[in-house]
Amino acid sequence: TELMIQAKYFGNSLLLNSAMQPDLTVSRTYSGPICLQDPLDKELMTESSLFNPLSDIKVKVQSSFMVSLGVSERAEYHGKNHSRTFPHGNNHSFSTMHPRNKTPYIQNLSSLPTRTELRTTGVFGHLGGRLVMPNTGVSLLIPHGAIPEENSWEIYMSINQGEPSLQSDGSEVLLSPEVTCGPPDMIVTTPFALTIPHCADVSSEHWNIHLKKRTQQGKWEEVMSVEDESTSCYCLLDPFACHVLLDSFGTYALTGEPITDCAVKQLKVAVFGCMSCNSLDYNLRVYCVDNTPCAFQEVVSDERHQGGQLLEEPKLLHFKGNTFSLQISVLDIPPFLWRIKPFTACQEVPFSRVWCSNRQPLHCAFSLERYTPTTTQLSCKICIRQLKGHEQILQVQTSILESERETITFFAQEDSSFPAQTGPKAFKIPYSIRQRICATFDTPNAKGKDWQMLAQKNSINRNLSYFATQSSPSAVILNLWEARHQHDGDLDSLACALEEIGRTHTKLSNISESQLDEADFNYSRQNGL
C-alpha cells in the first residue's frame, strides 16, 4: 500500500515520501478459552529435583521480516569485500542466513534448525546501515557518515549465552542480555545506536537502572544511570528496550537496583509438553524466564532437543521484588483419565531463584499418567502466581498425538531475514528528506522551534545537553528515532511531530512541492512505494 506523508509548514509542505513497502510475515495468534482461577489447595514443595537447571542452551535464530524504504531490492546478508576492510578478531564460523518465504511458522519445534552461536556480522561503509540479531530484540544502527568515506569495516555483534560475566552486587539484578559489538578499536564520527531488550517494568519511582560496560580486564564499570545527565552517552528507556547512543564499541548490559518493593520484573511464562519414555506418561514443563526475546529463544532451542511442543500462547507475569515466592500448580486434571504423580501437583520456587535467575531458564516439571493408552486428549490449567502478587493461568487443551496437535505460533513477529542491511535501504527516512529536516532544525531560532522542539515532539525530554554537543543535533535525534521504530517504521508519527512544530526553513520557503527532489519521488512511485 502506498504511504505518503506530508508535513505542512505554514502553507508550504515538506513531503516525506516514506516509499515503504513492508514485507510482513503473517502471524497467528492462539486464543485459548477463558478460564476461572481456581484456589490453590495442593501440597507445596519448596525445593525439588524437578528444578534442575537446563543444559547449556543453543539459540536458533530465524526470521523473515524486512522493511525496504525507497528501494526494490533486499539487502544482502554478507556484503562484498570492500577496499580497506579491517576485520578484528572475528570468528567466521557462524551460520549463513538464508531468505525465507512468507508462510507463517512455527510448524513444530523439531523442524527448527539450531545455531551453534548467537553472533552476526556485516560490512559497513560511509553509507551506514543496520545490524540485527533476528528475534532477540538486539540491533545496532550505524548512521550515514559515521564511517569515513573510502573506508569500510566488518562489524560484528554477539549475545552472551553462557553464565553472565556480570556478577550483581547487593540488591542489583541483571535486566538484559550481555551484548558485545565490535571491533573495539573502531572510531566513529557520529554516535551509533545500540538497542538492548530488558525485562524491567519501567518506572523511575521503583527502579534505578544502570548501563554498564565491561573493561578489557573483564571488570564491569558503570557508564551511566538512565536518568543521569551526560554528554558522553545517551540512554532512552522504552517499555521493552533501551536505546543507547554510544561512540565506542564493547560489551554492554543493563542492571537494575530496586528502590521499593513495588519494583517489577516482567517474566514470560510458557508451558511445553512431550511424551515420556513410558508410553502412558506425559511430561509438562512450565518456564518462567525474563521477558526478553533472547531468553525465550533459549527455551525454544532446548525444547527442540527434547521434542517439546508449545501448548499455549506464552503470557506475561509481573513479578514484584517483595521477597514472596512463586507457585506453579496443575489444576483441573480430568478424573479417571489422567492422574499426576504424587506430591508434584503444586511446586514453589523461592523468591531469589526467580528474581536473580539471570540467563538460566527457570522451569518446573510435572509428570502426568494416563489410565489407559486410549486416552489421547489432555485438558488442564496451569496456574503461575506470586504470593501476594500477580497470577496467570495457562489453559492446556491438546492432543498428545503429534498428528492431531494444533500448532501454536510463539513468535509474535519476525525480524529481518537479512541481519546486515547496508546503505539507504536500511533506514526508514529517505536521505534527502533527512537532510532537509536537519538543515531546518539545526538552525537556532529565537522562538525555540529548533532541534530541541524536534526532540520534545519525539518524546525526548531529558539530557538534551548530550545533543547540544553534536555537530548536527537533529541528525542524532533522527538516528534515535530510527532505532526506536525499526519494526513499525511509523513515519506518520514523525510527520505529525513536524506538522505540530509548524516551521519551515528559510531556504525551503520558496520551493514548491514539485521541486522537492522530484527524482526521488518519481523513483518511489515507479517502484510502487
N, C-alpha and C positions, 0 to 999 in steps of 0.2 A: 504494500500500500504506500502510495506516495505521501511523504510527510514534508510539509513546507511550513516553516516557522518564520514569522515576521514580527520584528520588534519595532514599534513605532516611536519615533522621536520628534515630537512637535511638527507633525506633518511630513517629515522625512521618514524613510524606512531603512533599517539595517536588516537586510534579508538574510536570514540564516537558513540556508538550504541544507537540511540535515543529510540529504541524499542517503537515507538509511534504509537498507533492505535487510531486515533481520532474517537470519536463518535459524529458526527456533525449532527445537525438537518438542513435539507434543508430549506432555507428561500426564500421567494418570494419577488420580487421587483416589485412594481407597477409603471408603467411609463405612465403618462398622456400625452395627446397631447401637442405639443409645441404651446404656445400662445404668441401673441404680447402684449406688455404692453400698456394699454390704458391710456390716460391722465386723471387726476383726476379733474372733474369739478362738483363734487357733493357737497352738502352742508356739512358743518363741524359742529361737536358738540364737544365742549371742555370738557364738563362734562355731564354725563348721568347716570341715574339709571341703565342703562344696564351694567355699570362697577362694579356691585355689586360683592364683593369678594365671592369666593366659600365657601361652608360649609366645616367644618372640614373634612379632607380627609383621608381615609384609603387606604393603599397601598397594592396591590396584588403582591405577588412575585411568579413567576413561571418560570421554566427553564427546559432545558433538554440537556445541553451541558457539556461534560466532556471529558477530555483527560487523559488516563491512560498511564503511562510510565513504561514499563518493567513488567507489571502485567496483568493478565487476569480478575481479579475481580474488581468490583467497590467498592468505599469507602462507608461506612455506614454513614447515617446522624447523628445518635446518637451512640457514642462509648459505649461499655460495661463499666460497673463500674469497675474502677481500684482501686487498693490499694492506699492509701494516696491521694485521690482526695479531693480538697478543694474548694467547691463552696462558693462564697462570694456574698450573697445578690442577687442572680439571680432570675429573675421572670420566672417561668416554665410554664406560661400559653400560651406560643407561640404555633402555629400550627405545626404539624409534616408534613414534606415534603415527598412526595412520588415520585417514578420514573415515568417518562412519556415516552410514546412511541416516535417514531421518526417522526410522522406525523407533517407537518407544522401547525402552528397556526398563526393568531387568527381566529377562525370561526366567532365569533361576540362577542361584549363586554358583552352581557348579560350572556354569558356562563362562564365568569371568576369568580371563587370563590374569596371572599375577605379575607383579612388577617387583624386581629384586631390590630396588631402592627408589626413594621418593626424591627425584632430582630432575631438573630440566635445564636446558641451556639454549642460547641463541646468539647470533652475531648481529651486533647493532652498530650503526654509524651515526653520522651527523643528523639524519632524519629522525632518529629515535625509534621508539616502539614500545611494545608491552610484552612482558614475560609472565606467563600464567602457569601456576601449578594446578592443573584441572581438578575440579571437585574437592578442593581443600580450602578455598577462601583466601589463598595466598597469591599475591601478584605483585609485580614490580613495573612501574611506569617510568620509562626513560624519555624525558621530554625532548622535543625537537631542539637541536642546538646544544644539548648537554655535552655531547662528544664533539670535539673539534673537527672541522672539515678535513677530508682526506684521511681520517683515522677511522678505525673500526676495532671493536673489542668483542671478544667472546665472553659473554656474561652468563653466569650460572646462578641457580637458586636451589636450595635444598631444605628439607624439613627433617629435624632430628627425630628418628623413630625409636631410638633406644631409651634408656633411662635418662631423664633430664640431667644435664650437667649443672643446671642452676639449682642449687640447694637453698630452699627458703629459710629465712631467719625469723624466729619468733612466730608471730601470727600471719606472716606473709605467705601467700599461696600463688602458685603459677596459674595464670589465667589464659595462656596462649601457647601454641607450639613454639619451639625454638627454631627460628628461621635464619638461614645463612644466605647471603648474596655476595657475589664477588666477581672479579678478583679484588682483593682488599686494597691493592695499591693503585686502583683506578681513580683518576681525578676527573670530576665532572664540573662544568661551569655553571650548571643550573641544578638545583636540588631535584633528586629523583623521589618518587612517591612509592613507599612500601606499604602494602595492605596486609595486616595480620588479623586473623579472626580471634575473638576472645569469648569467654563464657560468662562474663560478669553481667548482672542486671544493673545497667549503668545508673548510678546516682551518686553525685558528689557528696551527698549527705551521709552515705553509708560506706563508700569505698574511697581509699586513696590509692590510685592506680599509677604505676611507675613504668617507664620504658627503661630497659636495661640492655647493656651491650657487653659481650664477652671480650676480654682483652686477649692479646697474643699469649699471655702467660696462663690463660684459661680461667682467670678470675672474672667475676661479673661486677660491673660498675653501673651505677645509676646514671642514665643520660639526663632524665628529667621526669618530673611528675607531669601527668597530662594536664594539670591545672596550672602549671608554672608558666611564668613569662620568660621567654628565652629567645635570643636572636640566632642561636646556632642550630635549633631544631624546632619542629612544629608537630604537635600531635592533635589529631581531630578524632574524638571518640564517638563512633556511631553505635547503635544498639547491639550490633553483632560483630563489628570490626573496628580496628583502629588504623587510621591512615596517617602515616608518618612521613614528613618531608625531611630528607637527610642529604648530606653532601659527602658521606663516606660509607663504603660497604663494610660488612662484617656480620656478626651473629647477634640477633636481637630477640627479645621476648618481653612480654607484659606480665607484671606481677601486681598483686593487689593486697592491700592491708585493710582489713575490715575496720571501720570506725565504730560501728554499732552492731548489735546482734541482728539487726534487720538487713545486713549485707546479704545479697543473694547470689549464688552461683546457679546458672541455668544448666540443667542436666537433660540429656536426651535419653529417654527410656524406650527400650525396644525388646521384643520377645522373638526368639528363634526356636525352631523345633526340628527334630530329626528322629528317625527310628534308631533304637539301640541294637546291639548285637543280639540280644534276646528279642525274638520276633514279637513278643507280646508287650514289650516296653516301649515307651515313647518319652524322649527327653525334651524338657523345656529349659531354655537358658534365657534369663532376663538380665539385660545390660542396663547399667546406669553410668553414662560417660559424659564428660564435659561437652557442652553443646557447641562444638566446633566441627566443621565438615571433616577435617583430617582425623579427628578422634573416632568418628563413626566409620570412616574408611577402614580403620584398623579392625574394627569389629566385623565389618563385611568380609575383609580378607581372611580373618581367622575362621569365620563361619563357613566360608567357601571350602576350606580344607577339611572341615568336619562334616560337610554335607548338609549344613543347616539351611532352613528356609525361613524367611521373614513371614511372620504370621499375622501381623497387624501393623498399621502405619505407626511409626515412632511418634511419641508425644514429648512435650516439654514439661519438665518438673522444676519448680522454683525451690531450691534447697537453701534454707537460711543458715546463717552462721550462729545458731543459737545453742549449739552443742547437743541437740537432740538427734537420736539415731534414725536410721532409715529401715522401714519394714517392708518386706515383699511377701505377698501371700497369694496362694492359688485358691480361688473360690468357685463355688457352684459347679463342682465336678459332677457329671451325670452319674447318679447312683445305679448300681447293678450293671453298669457298662465299663466304668473306669474306677480305679482307686489309686490314691497317692501313697508313696512309700511312707511308713510311719515316721513321725517327728520331723517331717520336712514341709508340711503344708504352709508354714509361716517361718520366715527367716529374718533375722535382724542384723543389720550391718552397723557397726559403731560409727559415730559421727566422724572421727578422724580419718577413717578409711575412705569416706565419701568426700569430705572437704579437701583432703590433701591427696586425692587419687592421682593427680597429675596425668601422666600419659598411659598408665596401666589400666586397661578397660576393666571395670568392676562388674562382676556378674555373679548371679546365684543360679544354681541348677536344681531342677525339680524332676523327679522320675515318676511317670505315671504308668500304670499297668492295666492292660485290657483284661477283662474276664474271659473273653473268647476271641479267637482270631477273626471272627466275622464282623467285629466292630471296626469300622473304618472312619467314622466321623468323631471329631473331638470338639467339644464346646466347653469353655470355662472362662473365668475372668481372672486377670492378674491385677492385683491392687498394689501400687507402689506409693507409699506415703511416708512423709517425715512426721514423727511425733510432734504434735502441736505446730504442724506446718501444712504444706501443700500436699495434695493427693491426686494421683492419676489412675485411671482404670484402662487396661488394655483388654479388649474383647477378643478372645480367640474362638474362631469358628472355622474349622478347616477339615480337610480330608488328610489322613496320614498317608494315603496313597499318592505318590508323586503325580501320576497320570490324571488324578482328579482334583489336584490342588489348584486354587486360584492364585494367580501371580499378583504380587503386590510390589509396586514401584517404591524404592526407598530413597531415590534422589529426586528432590523437587524440581531441580533444573540442572542443566548440564553446562559446563564451561566450554571454552573453545577446544575444538579438536586440534588446533594448531597452537601449541603453547607459546611459540615465538611469532609475534606479529610485528612486522617492521614497516617503517615509513608511514605515509598518511593514512593507510587503511587501518592502522592500529588506534586511531583517535576518532572520537565522535564528532568533534568540531572541525570542519574544514579549515585548512591552514590559512587561507586568505581571509576568512571570517575572523579567525582568531587574531590575525594581525590587526584588523580594523578595531576589534574590541580593545586590544592592548594600546593602540595609538590613541583611542578615545579616552580611556580611563586612567592611563598612566600620567596624563597631563594634570597638574594641580588645578584646582578650581576653588574660587572664593566661597562658593555655596556648599562646598563639601561633597559635591557629586562627582567623586573620582573613584579610585580603586578601593577606598575604604567603604564607600557605598556599595560597590560591587561585591565586596566581601560580606557586608551585612546582609544584603539581599540573598546571598547564598548560604546563610546561616553560619557564617564565620564571624564570631563576635568577640573573640578573645585573642590575646597575644598578637595583636596587629603590628607590634613593633618588629616582629620577625619579617613580615612582608615589606616593611619600610626599608629594610636593609638590602632588598633585592634590586637588581638593575631594572627589572620590569615586574613590579608587584602584581599587576593584572595577569601576567603570564603564569606566575606561580599559583595564583588563585584558580586559574583555569586548569592547571595541572592537577590541583586538588579536586576540582570538580570532575575531571576525567577519571581520577582514581575512585571517587565515590559512586560514579554512575557507569562503571564498566559493563554492567549487565543490562540495565534498562536503557542507557543512552537517552535519558529524558531531556531532550533539547527543549521541550515545552517549558520546563521549569526555568531553564536559563533564559529563554526568550521572555518569559513573564518577568523575570528579575530585571532584564534590560529595559523592558517596557515601563516598569514601575519607576525606574530611575529617570526616564524621560529626558534623556540628554543626548545631543548629537555633537560630535567633534566638529570644529570649525571647517576642517578640510573636507568633511562629508556633507556639509550643509548645502552645497551647490551641486551635488552629484545626484543625478536622477536614478531611479531604480533600474532603468535599462542599462546604465553604465556600470553597475556594481558587478564587476567580474563576470561579464556575460558568458565568457568561455567556460568558467567553472560550472555555471548553472546549466548551460547547454549540454555539457558532458553528463551532468547528473540526469537530465531529462532523457538523454539518449539511452542511458542505462536503466531507465525505469525506476529511478530512485527519487 
